[in-house]
């Protein structure tokens, strides 16, 4: 007799032993769509970037397939554009280095810890969770270029590594860099859908310019966000599944109370 991992855990058969069954047809999800959400307030002055995703309606949220979209540029501290050969470039994985904290709350209850480690977590997960092919192609959308010489900080030097030169060229002369990627928060890393009628709030605290920029001089710079939006995938599930979830949740609440 096998030992159950939980008293309510049912016994199942591994798919490797399911030799003669016919593949099932997915009918629980009727359709899905991306909805673009915009910040609640002005973001150009360095204020936090906040999003509010309403829980109204009968659509579930697919957070594992949701993306943050940002357009940013580097300027002088007074807002003037960068001159030619200005020795300043964005750090690696610039999209996530723009933010020091990312807080997520559901129905006004915080579910993520507030700490300044978000860019470090994003960088470590990018290095460990993706292969070489993704690092050379897909992750360039997040301004990630693998460093050959990570200790070099002068982007206009002839000895600068190729990754630093690429990031420098993308934002030289105050060019606007368009980036998109997934948020590195626990709730965005799981593959289960979020129930409807659950309101979500996301608050992203900006990093200081000297944290997300590399430079060899003492000049002060500013990172201006020209655009920010959150693409959230919403899915419409069949009425039977939605009703089943409601009944299961009601029964669970009764058992808890």
MARDOKE-646831 format. One record per residue: x, y, z of N, C-alpha, C in turn; residue in one letter. Coordinates in steps of 0.05 Angstrom, whole numbers, plus 5000, padded with zeros to 4 digits. Example, Ala and Ser with C-alpha at 12.3 -4.5 7.8 and 13.67 -1.06 7.14 Angstrom:
<rs>
526448865156524649105156526449345156A525749555142527349795143525850015157S
</rs>
This chain:
<rs>
501749765000500050005000501850255000X501350424981502950674979502250865001X504151025009503751235029502851485015X500651595023499551845011501052085021X501552275004502952525012501052705028X498352655025496352805039493952615042X492552645064490252465069488052485048X487852715035485852755014486952714986X489452634984490752604958489852344945X488652364921487752114907490051964895X489751704891491751544878491451564848X493651594834493551634805495551444792X495451424765497251264749498951454733X501551394731503251564715502551544686X503051764672502351774643503951574627X506351494637507951294622506551024621X504750974640503250714641500550734628X499750974620497051004608497350964578X497550704570498350634543496050634522X493650584530491450534511489250744512X489650964527487451164528487651354505X485351474498485251674477485751954489X487452114476487952384488485452544492X485352694514483052854521482953104504X480553224502480153474488479653694508X481253904507481054124526478554294519X476654314537474254464533473554654556X475354654576474854814600475255114595X477255174578477855454571476655514543X474855704542473555764517475155954499X476456154510478156334495479856494514X481956624503483656804518484357054503X485057264517485757514505487657664523X489257854511491058024526489658294530X489758394555488658654562490958824571X491259074560493359254568492459444590X493959444612493359624634495559844635X494760084642496560314643496960404672X499160534679499560624706497460814716X497160834742495060994754495861294755X498461354753499361624756501761674737X502761924737505061994720507561844728X509061744708511461584714513961714705X513861954692516262074681517962214703X516862264726518362414746519662224767X519761964761521061774779519161664800X516561724798514661614817514261314813X513261174834512760884831510760834808X511160604795509360524774507260324786X504760414786502660254799500560164779X499759914781497659804764495359694782X492959724772490659614785489059444766X488959174771487558994753484958924767X482759014756480158964768479358674767X478058574788477158294789474358254779X473058464768470358434759470158254735X467758154730467357974707467757684714X467557524694467757234698470257114685X472257284680474757194667476957144688X478456934684480656864701483156994691X485257024708487757144700489856934696X491256944674493556764669496056934673X497056944697499357114704501957004693X502156754688504556634677505056724648X502956834636503056924608502457224607X503457374627503057664628505857804627X505858054616508458184610508358474617X510658574626511058864631512458984607X511359214597512459344573513359624582X515859694576517059944584518660064561X518360334559520060484541521560684557X524260684555525960854572528160984556X529261204566531561334554533261464575X535761514569537661634587538161924579X538062104598538562384593540462494614X541362744610542762884631540962934654X542063004677540463054701538463284697X539163474678537363704673535463644650X535363394640533563324619534663354591X537063454588538263494562539063224550X538963194523539762944511542662894513X543462644511546362574513547862654488X550262764491551862834467553162584456X554562614434555962394422558162294440X558562024440560761894455560561944485X558161994496557862024525558261744538X560161724557560861454568558761354589X556361294580554361194598552760984583X552060764597550560554585548860414606X546760284599545060134618546459884628X545859804652546959544662545559314648X546559084653545358844640542558794652X540758684636538058634644536758894653X536959094636536059364643533159384650X531459224638528559234643527959194673X529259004685528658944713530359104732X532659204722534359374739533159644744X531159724728529759974732528159984758X527659754770525859744793527359604816X527259734840528559614863526659434879X524059494878522059334892519559294874X518359064876515859004862513958874883X511959024890509958914910507358834896X506258614905503758504893501858464916X499358554913497358504933494758404919X493358224933490858114923488658194943X486658324933484458424950485558574974X487458754968488758934988490358785009X491058535004492858385022495458335008X497658435020500258405008501158115008X502058014985502957734984505857714976X507257934972510057934965511558104985X513858014994515458165013516658415000X516658635015517858885005520858885012X522458854992525358864996526658974970X529159054973530559174950532158974934X531258724935532758504921531558424894X529458564885528158484860530058464837X531758674831533558644808535558414810X536458354834538258134838536857864833X534457844843532957594837532457564807X531757774794531257754765533757674750X536057784758538557714744539357424749X539057324774539857054780537956854766X535356914766533456734753533956724723X534656954712535256964683537756794676X539756814693542156654688541656354691X540056274711539755994718537455854703X535456004695533055874683532955874653X534755994640534756014611537255894599X536955774575539255664561540655874544X542855784531544455964515542856084492X541155924479539656024456537756244464X536456214487534656424497536156684504X538556644516540156874524541157034500X541456904477542357034453540157154436X537657094443535457174425533157294442X531657134455529257214469529757434490X531857394506532357574528533457844520X534057884495534858144485532558344487X530058234489527658404493527758534520X529258424539529458534565532158684569X533558734547536258854547538258694562X538158424558540158244569542058154547X544558204552546758104534548958004552X549557744550551357614568554057754567X555057824591557657964593559957774591X561857844574564357694572566357804592X566258074597568058204616566358374634X565158264655563158414671564358644687X566958664689568158874705568659134689X568259124663568659364647566259554649X566759804652564560004656564760234636X566860234618567160444599566060354572X563660434564562460334539563760434513X565260664515566460774491569360694488X570360534506573160444504573360234482X575660224469576160024449576259744461X576859724487577159464500574459374512X572359524509569759444520568759194507X567359024523566358774512563958824494X563258634478561158664458558458714471X557858584493555258624506554958904516X557059024527556859304537556559494513X557959444492557659614468554859594456X553659364457550959334446548959494463X549159474489547359634506547859934504X550360004500550960284496549760394470X549960244449548960334423545860344423X544560184439541660184440540560444452X542160574470541060804484542861054481X544861034462546561274457544961504446X545861744453544461994443541562004452X540961884476538261894488536261754470X537061544457535061384442533161244462X530761204453528761064469528960764465X529260614487529460324486526760204493X525860024476523259894479523759614490X522659544514523159294527520559164536X520658894537518258744547519258484559X517958404581518758154594516858084617X517257854628515557754651516657864677X514957914696515757994722516857754738X518957804754520157594770518957594798X516457524800515057504826513857224827X513657114851512656844855510056794841X508156974843505556924833505456924802X507557054790507757044760509356814750X510356644768511956414760510456144762X507956154770506455904773504455884750X503655634743502055594719499055564725X498155634748495255624754493955894750X491455884742489956124736488956254762X488756524761487656674784484656694781X483156634803480256644802479256924796X476856934784475657194780474757314806X473957564805473157724829475357764849X477857744840480157794857481658034845X481758254860483158494850486058474856X487658554837490558544840491758824837X493558894854495059144853498059094852X499459224834502359194831503659464835X505559484852507059734857509959684852X511159834833513859794825515460044832X517360024851518960244861521360274843X521860524833524160574815526860554830X528860454815531560454825532860724819X534960794834536361044829537961014803X538361234789539861224764542661104766X544061164788546761064791546860764796X544560634801544460344804544160204777X542560314760541960184734543560294711X545560464716547160574694550160534701X551760494680554660474682555960714669X557860844683559161084672561961104685X563761234670566461274680566961564689X565061744686565462014695563662074719X563862324728562362404752559762544745X559062544720556562684712554162534723X551962684727549562564737547562534713X546162304714544362234692541662174704X539762154686536962084694535861884674X534261704684532861514667529961584666X528961654643526161744639524561514627X522361454641520461254630518461404613X518461344587516561474569513961314567X514061064574511660894572511960654590X509760574602509660324618506860214616X506659964612504059834612504359534619X502259414627502259134636500258984618X501258784604499558614588498758364604X496258344611495258124627493457954609X493957694609492257514594489857424610X487557464600485057384613483757154596X482756954610481556724597478656694607X477056604588474156544594473856244597X473156164621472855874626469855804623X469355544619466555454615464955494640X462355544638460655584662460755354681X461055104671461154874689463554874707X465854954696468354964712468155184732X467155414724466855644742465055574765X462855444759460955364780462155154799X463754974788465154784804467154904823X468555114814470455254831468955394854X466655514847465055664868464155464889X463255234881462255034901464554934918X466854884905469154784920470154994940X470155244932470955464950469055484974X466455464968464455474990464855245010X465355015000465754785017468354815033X470454915021472954965035472655165057X471155375052470655575073469155465096X467255295091465655165112467454985129X469354845117471154675132473054835149X473855075138475755245154474255365178X471855455173470355585195469355385215X
</rs>
